[in-house]
Each structure stands twice: as structure tokens, then as C-alpha cells.
Amino acid sequence: MIQALKRKEHTINAEGEILGRLASRIAVLLRGKHKPEFERNLDLGDTVIVENVDKIKVTGNKFNDKIYYKSSDRPGGLKKTTMKAIVMDKGWGEILRRSVYRMLPGNHLRSDIMKRLIIK
């Protein structure tokens, strides 16, 4: 068992970074997969601070064409939102947060892991 958990703080400059590659790098650090003592059922990850989120690059025509879906699980409850609408409404930080969120495992650890992602 891990005796004393030491969480490091990583600061990432997102200027000029591609969205998906940046999100996968952040997900690895948040989960702790870069550590030799990694265990998939434990939360051993570090804290990640992301700066200059407004300068993230998106390749192709995703900015206009990518659609995010949300469902209320009721008939006719499917809602669609484009990346452009989310950026205009909530900013690039929300796009990065959603990307990282979906790269983490969908279990009870995900909400605790996401609390250590700080977007400036």
C-alpha cells in the first residue's frame, strides 16, 4: 500500500497546443499513470494547472462542425450544441474540461480527479 501520497503540481502552457493532444497529456497526469506506483483503482494523480487556454489550436473544421450531445433520457430530450456555441458562451476552458473529462474512466474516481484540474 502507498504510505504517504505526494502530489506534485504541474503547470502547462496551452499556447499553440492541439486540443486532443493536450487533453490526453493532462488526463495522464491527473490519473497518475506517469508514476511507477500507478494502480487503476486508486487516485494517485497530481494537480494540473493550465494557462493560456484561449490560445488552444483546433485542427480541421472542428470549430464549426463538432457537435456535443446532451440527453435528458426522455423522448425528444436530445440537445445538440456546436463547439463554436460553447466557446462563445463559456470559453475555451469548458471545451478543454469536457475533453479531459471524457478521457478519464467513467467510475467513482472521475469527479475527484477532475477537482485537481485548474484552468486559468
N, C-alpha and C positions, 0 to 999 in steps of 0.2 A: 504494500500500500504506500501511497505517497505521503511522506511525513509533513513537510512544510511546502505549501504551494507558493511559488514565487511567480507573480505575474509581471511581465515586462510591459512597457508602454512603447508601441511602435507609432511613429508619425510618418504618414505617407503624403507626398505632394502629388495631387491628381492632375496637375497641369500637363496637357498633351497626352495623357494616358487613354487607352481604349477602354470603354466601359466594361466589357465582359472580362477582359484580362485582369483589370484592376479588381473587379469584384471577386474573381476566383482567388487572387492573391490575398485579399482581405479575409475571405472565408477560411483559408488555410491557417492564417494567423489567429483568427478568433477561435477556431476549433482546437488549436494546439497540435496540428498534425506535423509541424516542423520540429517538435520536441521528441527526443528519444523515448520518453516515458508516456507517450500518447496511448490512451485507451479510449475506444469509441463510446463507452458507456459513462465516461467521466468528463466533466467540464474542466479541462486543464489549459485552456487557451489564454491568450494575452489580450490587452486592451489595444485598440487601434484608433488612432486619431487621423482623420482625413482632412486635408486642407486644399484649397483652390478647387472645390468641386465644380464650380461654374465653368471650368476650362477643360472638362472631360470631352474626349472625341467620341463620336458615334460613326461607325463606318457605314457605307452604303446609303440607302434612303430610309433607314430605320426611324429617323427623327419624325418623318411624316407618316410612315406606313405601319410601324409597330403598334399593335393593339394589346392593351392589358384588359383582362376579363375579370369580372367580379359577379358572383352569383348569390342570390338570396335563398337558393334552393326551393323556390316557389315557381309555379308555372309563369313564364314570361318575366322572370326575375333576373335575366342575364343582362349585365350592363357592360358596355364597351367604352374604353377610353384610349385615346391615342397618346403616344409618348409626348407629342408636342403639347397637348392639352394639360398633361400632368406637369410638364416643365413650366408652362405659363402660369399654372395655378399654385404649385407647391415648390418648384425649383428643382435643380439637378440633384440635390441631396435626397429627395424622395425616390428618384429613379435609381440611384446607387443603393439606397436602403432596400428597395424591392429586389434588386438584382442579387445582393448578398443574402437576403432572407431566403430566397428560393434556392440558393446554393447550399444551404445548411440542411441537415437531416430534419425531417418533419416529426420530431419526437418532443418529449417534455423539456429537453435541454435548449431548444431553439430560442425560446423567449429570454432565458438567462444569458445566452451567448450574445444575442442582439443588444442587450443592455450595455455591453462593452464596446460597441461601435459608436464613435463620437464623430459627427460630421460637422465641420465648421464652414 
